[in-house]
């Protein structure tokens, strides 16, 4: 019996759903970190370790399987990724102690590492010709949807439903099961696959792409650094420094960040990658200053303004960085090149999360937030500088 496959348009949107799952899975535990800390008497180092295990596992998966979908097809890699994510979410849903969530977080990371690059590449390949810009915008918007759903649904279930550390993950498990079933009907192969059998190999970037890769990767990494600060410590900043003790309100504040990410992504298609990265770097630096001010003044409105600026900075830098890669990477090496970009971004995210947690344990949350904000602002401005140097001569204006 022949397996029925989706049309290109349907395959495009199923691939977008796989991207949604990567950020929903990433952010799902964010609102439960304070609950875990209270229930299991965890230090900030231990709570941020839960966050940091995820990007470390993503990095490991990218090293081992970064170009897997270039050989076996996007569908197979995405199915493996969603299945691993679902196993990790299941472990969270039944977790009786700290060790279970650490293991579950690792499976989540492996799942995202397996599926992120194939899904991003599939959005280019299942879209219309010359759809690199559309793919970059939809990728970023899908990430925003995943973040918003994680924070709003998670915040509501934790605040008002029973089983606050479990029900959120059962809901997500059901969503991942539905995405897996939809992805089952994706086309098995895509055009331009690499020749020869797949084997684990070191990530590599074509020599001709080095300058483009540097500019786009620093931009994407700076965006991920913003996500690290907002998602690993954002709920605790809102509760402990700003003074908001309602989980749904705090989740809504962080979801505002995600919403702005999506809106900015939709607007960004009218501008060149160079403009996007420079504007995003400036917005990100502003957001870090506003977070520090909101904590000093215990001001929820200023924290909301910081979330808006952070969302704009993340979105503009990430869309600009992906647009550069999508426009220049050869199709038979696209997933491998994207994997190298995500490798750097997730590696920095994992290391910075561990350092932030250690700093919060040693010196307090406010000083750790100041240190993380200053570092993120510097990285964002560096991304803007690289875009001014390299993006202009090689990246034509993006067209909607």
C-alpha angles and dihedrals in degrees: 000000000000116000113239113236132205125250117256091258093049090045089053092056094043087054088051088053089055088054089050089055093054094062096035089054091045095051100035095094094045096094093044097056093089090048092051090048091054097040098045099027094242126177121227087257090059095046093049088047087065087056094042096051087066100061090039089056090045089054092050091051092048092051092050101034106019095124097029095112091050085067107030101029135261094269097059094047093047092049091052090048097049091046092053091047090051091053090052092049090049090055090053090049092057099028114142095180148007097279093059093056091048091054091043091051090053092054089049089053093049090049093052092044090054096047108032100076095039091050092048091048092045091056088060095044100042092045127083120286115291089015097146092115093048090048092051092049094046091046092055093041090050090052089052091051090050092050094047094048092048094050100039098040091039093047093049095047093046094048101040110016130072123260095035095188095046116029094066090061095046088057091050091047089058091050092051091050089055092048090049091053092049092047090052088074096051117119108275098227136027130209121268098031118171117263123245133029120312120250131165110273139162117278112257140181123208110257091237090061099051097106093042090046092051094051095044096042096051089050093050092044092052088052091051090050088058089051090051093056095043098043103035097043105008096096091048091046090053092046104037104028105026092036104233112141100179110101094205092050091049090047090050090052090054091042088057085062089054093045092054089049089059096044093047090050091055092049094044097073090081094063138067122257090247093056092045095053095045093047091044092051092053093046091049093051089050091050092055091053091049092051090055091049092047091054093046092050097033087232120161093189091056090047088054090051089050090052090053093050092044092051091051092047094049094046099046095046094045096047091046093049094048092046090058093050096043091050096051111027114100112244094241090054100034099106092045092051092047089048090055090052093048090045092061093042095049093042091055089044093054095045093046092049091054092047092048091051092048091048091050090052094048102036107015134264097279095054091044090052091050091051093047092046094051092048092048092048091052092050091049092052089047089055090052090051093051090049090054090051102043114011098064101064097042107034119070119205113287115246127210 
